[in-house]
Amino acid sequence: MSINDSKTTLYLSPTVRRALKKRVIDANQTMSEYVNRAVAYAIAEDLEDIEAIAERRGEPTETLDEFLMALQKDGTIQS
């Protein structure tokens, strides 16, 4: 823990807390280290998704019905 870390209270279900305790023992980490890493990873994944959406913003779109009809037309699926 660094001097700039702040304290946060998390409310976890008993099942999740038990699983977390087992996991941090296996990983030889503290709960804070493990949760901090997991949250950072989740945020990084979200940022990748946001970037991908922004890159594809100008691409043409089609409805689900149009997509399914195209799959039926080329024989990929049957109705």
One Martini backbone bead per residue (centre of mass of N, CA, C, O) as a GRO file, in nm:
protein
   79
    1MET     BB    1   0.097   0.036   0.022
    2SER     BB    2   0.046   0.365  -0.032
    3ILE     BB    3   0.019   0.697   0.060
    4ASN     BB    4  -0.217   0.745  -0.178
    5ASP     BB    5  -0.403   0.562  -0.062
    6SER     BB    6  -0.743   0.467  -0.018
    7LYS     BB    7  -1.019   0.412   0.167
    8THR     BB    8  -1.252   0.133   0.115
    9THR     BB    9  -1.581   0.016   0.116
   10LEU     BB   10  -1.691  -0.321   0.082
   11TYR     BB   11  -1.972  -0.517  -0.025
   12LEU     BB   12  -1.986  -0.861   0.027
   13SER     BB   13  -2.058  -1.155  -0.022
   14PRO     BB   14  -1.986  -1.438   0.139
   15THR     BB   15  -1.899  -1.596  -0.114
   16VAL     BB   16  -1.704  -1.389  -0.234
   17ARG     BB   17  -1.522  -1.360   0.015
   18ARG     BB   18  -1.427  -1.651   0.026
   19ALA     BB   19  -1.307  -1.662  -0.259
   20LEU     BB   20  -1.108  -1.430  -0.217
   21LYS     BB   21  -0.947  -1.552   0.014
   22LYS     BB   22  -0.849  -1.798  -0.146
   23ARG     BB   23  -0.715  -1.646  -0.383
   24VAL     BB   24  -0.502  -1.475  -0.221
   25ILE     BB   25  -0.353  -1.712  -0.111
   26ASP     BB   26  -0.269  -1.837  -0.384
   27ALA     BB   27  -0.143  -1.542  -0.483
   28ASN     BB   28   0.004  -1.386  -0.257
   29GLN     BB   29  -0.216  -1.166  -0.160
   30THR     BB   30  -0.398  -0.909  -0.103
   31MET     BB   31  -0.705  -0.791  -0.126
   32SER     BB   32  -0.624  -0.515  -0.233
   33GLU     BB   33  -0.445  -0.608  -0.465
   34TYR     BB   34  -0.652  -0.783  -0.612
   35VAL     BB   35  -0.880  -0.574  -0.650
   36ASN     BB   36  -0.715  -0.356  -0.789
   37ARG     BB   37  -0.639  -0.532  -1.035
   38ALA     BB   38  -0.929  -0.607  -1.126
   39VAL     BB   39  -1.032  -0.318  -1.172
   40ALA     BB   40  -0.816  -0.227  -1.373
   41TYR     BB   41  -0.884  -0.444  -1.583
   42ALA     BB   42  -1.180  -0.363  -1.631
   43ILE     BB   43  -1.120  -0.075  -1.725
   44ALA     BB   44  -0.939  -0.149  -1.965
   45GLU     BB   45  -1.157  -0.304  -2.118
   46ASP     BB   46  -1.351  -0.066  -2.150
   47LEU     BB   47  -1.155   0.113  -2.313
   48GLU     BB   48  -1.130  -0.079  -2.553
   49ASP     BB   49  -1.429  -0.072  -2.629
   50ILE     BB   50  -1.450   0.234  -2.675
   51GLU     BB   51  -1.238   0.246  -2.901
   52ALA     BB   52  -1.380   0.050  -3.096
   53ILE     BB   53  -1.636   0.214  -3.129
   54ALA     BB   54  -1.503   0.472  -3.239
   55GLU     BB   55  -1.372   0.335  -3.493
   56ARG     BB   56  -1.677   0.217  -3.595
   57ARG     BB   57  -1.887   0.452  -3.623
   58GLY     BB   58  -1.886   0.479  -3.963
   59GLU     BB   59  -2.009   0.220  -4.003
   60PRO     BB   60  -2.217   0.018  -4.126
   61THR     BB   61  -2.549  -0.092  -4.066
   62GLU     BB   62  -2.759  -0.361  -3.930
   63THR     BB   63  -3.003  -0.550  -3.874
   64LEU     BB   64  -3.091  -0.846  -3.755
   65ASP     BB   65  -3.280  -0.923  -3.985
   66GLU     BB   66  -3.078  -0.870  -4.213
   67PHE     BB   67  -2.864  -1.068  -4.117
   68LEU     BB   68  -3.041  -1.326  -4.119
   69MET     BB   69  -3.121  -1.312  -4.418
   70ALA     BB   70  -2.832  -1.338  -4.527
   71LEU     BB   71  -2.780  -1.620  -4.402
   72GLN     BB   72  -3.011  -1.758  -4.552
   73LYS     BB   73  -2.931  -1.687  -4.845
   74ASP     BB   74  -2.630  -1.833  -4.813
   75GLY     BB   75  -2.688  -2.101  -4.613
   76THR     BB   76  -2.599  -2.086  -4.309
   77ILE     BB   77  -2.907  -2.076  -4.253
   78GLN     BB   78  -3.220  -2.204  -4.141
   79SER     BB   79  -3.580  -2.164  -4.108
   0.00000   0.00000   0.00000
